[in-house]
Amino acid sequence: MIKISKRLHALADMITEGSVLADVGTDHGYVPIYLLQTDKIPGAIAMDIGKGPLLRAKEHVEAFGLGDYITLRLSDGVSALSAGEAASVLIAGMGGGVMLHILEEGEEVIASAKELILQPQSEIERVRKYLYQKEYIIDREDMVFEEGKYYPMMHICLGRRKQKIPVCSGEEWQIIYRYGEKLLQEKNPILHQYLLYRIGQYEKILLNLSKQQKETAEKRRAEIITELQYAKKALKDNWEVY
């Protein structure tokens, strides 16, 4: 049995049992291998834009004797995936900008699936904003802390768009984009830990910037103050802190 990280385990838990999985940016192919070994899915299409990662995935797939169940494809996003081939689409372990490119370029193919699982490594506020603007239904979120890093992830229900958009102020939307509506509602303990961590970071940055007189430092200081206010409000509104 393959051993996978806490982050990958949390992502695997979001995949609906019995679904054919399209793993975009599969890297080592660990998630589809784990899901097949645990009899959660009948098959998978593992894709990556890099030949190196795809070769590593192929080695692992063959080592576990799963070549008949996992199809490997060289692909930029979902360009090598046809509409209706997969019920679950997993896009994880990449920057938010790259993820947005995949979502925009592959919107039609992705819309043919039943669920979408995302785990951006950066710019998560941009990803969440895009999803809300496109009226995708984010029905689950999770967050994992592993090896000194925080990993937020989300499950999107496809096939029935037009989610009920919450009525929020501009500031509240900015907090949702950064920290996640479901994570905040559920008072996720890892998010709580993350907010405290971010507040500490922002306060240290402000202390360092106060020692600088450059115009660029003033601009950066204003940006950090805004981010600090968002983090503190998220804590105050959901954990009655600050």
GIVEN-V970732 format. One record per pair of residues at least 4 apart in sequence whose ideal C-beta (glycine too) atoms are under 6 Angstrom apart, sorted by the first residue. I is the first residue (numbers start at 1). J is the second residue. D is the distance in whole Angstrom. If there is no record, write none. Layout:
# GIVEN-V970732
<<I/J/D> <I/J/D>>
This chain:
# GIVEN-V970732
<<1/37/6> <2/33/5> <2/34/5> <4/8/4> <4/9/5> <4/30/5> <4/34/5> <6/144/5> <6/146/5> <7/144/5> <7/146/5> <7/151/5> <8/30/6> <8/31/6> <10/142/5> <10/144/5> <11/92/6> <11/119/6> <12/31/6> <12/34/6> <12/35/6> <14/117/5> <14/155/5> <15/88/5> <16/115/6> <17/40/5> <19/41/6> <19/87/4> <19/88/4> <20/43/5> <20/86/5> <20/87/5> <21/32/6> <21/41/5> <21/44/4> <21/88/5> <22/45/5> <22/81/5> <22/86/4> <22/89/5> <23/31/6> <23/32/5> <23/44/6> <23/46/5> <23/90/5> <24/47/5> <24/91/4> <25/48/6> <25/93/6> <25/94/5> <26/46/4> <26/48/5> <26/57/5> <27/53/5> <28/56/5> <28/57/6> <28/60/6> <29/33/6> <29/46/5> <29/57/3> <29/60/5> <29/61/6> <32/44/4> <32/46/5> <32/70/5> <33/64/6> <35/40/5> <35/41/5> <36/66/6> <36/69/5> <43/69/5> <44/70/5> <45/71/5> <45/86/6> <46/57/5> <46/70/5> <46/72/5> <47/73/5> <47/75/4> <47/80/6> <48/53/4> <48/54/5> <49/76/5> <54/72/6> <54/74/6> <58/72/5> <61/66/5> <61/67/6> <61/70/5> <62/67/6> <66/70/5> <73/80/4> <75/79/5> <75/80/3> <77/102/4> <77/105/6> <77/106/5> <78/106/4> <78/109/5> <81/85/6> <81/109/5> <83/109/5> <83/112/4> <84/112/5> <86/113/6> <87/113/6> <87/114/5> <88/115/5> <89/110/6> <89/113/5> <89/116/5> <90/117/5> <91/99/6> <91/102/6> <91/118/5> <92/119/4> <94/98/5> <94/99/6> <95/121/5> <95/122/5> <96/120/4> <96/122/5> <96/123/3> <96/124/6> <96/126/5> <96/127/5> <97/123/6> <99/120/5> <99/127/6> <100/130/6> <101/105/6> <102/106/6> <106/110/5> <113/158/5> <114/158/6> <114/159/6> <115/158/6> <116/156/4> <116/158/6> <117/155/6> <118/154/5> <119/153/4> <120/124/5> <120/127/5> <124/152/6> <125/177/4> <125/178/5> <128/177/5> <129/177/5> <131/136/4> <135/161/5> <135/162/5> <135/163/6> <136/156/5> <137/157/4> <137/163/4> <138/154/5> <138/156/6> <139/155/6> <139/157/5> <140/155/4> <141/154/5> <141/180/5> <141/182/4> <141/183/5> <142/153/5> <143/152/5> <143/183/6> <143/188/6> <143/190/4> <143/191/5> <144/151/5> <145/150/6> <145/190/5> <150/194/5> <168/172/4> <168/173/5> <174/230/6> <175/179/6> <175/230/5> <175/234/5> <176/181/5> <179/184/6> <179/234/5> <183/188/4> <183/191/4> <184/238/5> <187/238/6> <192/239/6> <195/231/5> <195/234/6> <195/235/5> <198/231/5> <199/231/5> <202/224/5> <202/227/6> <202/228/4> <205/224/5> <206/224/6> <209/217/5> <209/221/5> <212/217/4> <232/242/4> <233/237/6> <235/239/5> <235/241/4> <235/242/5> <236/242/5>>
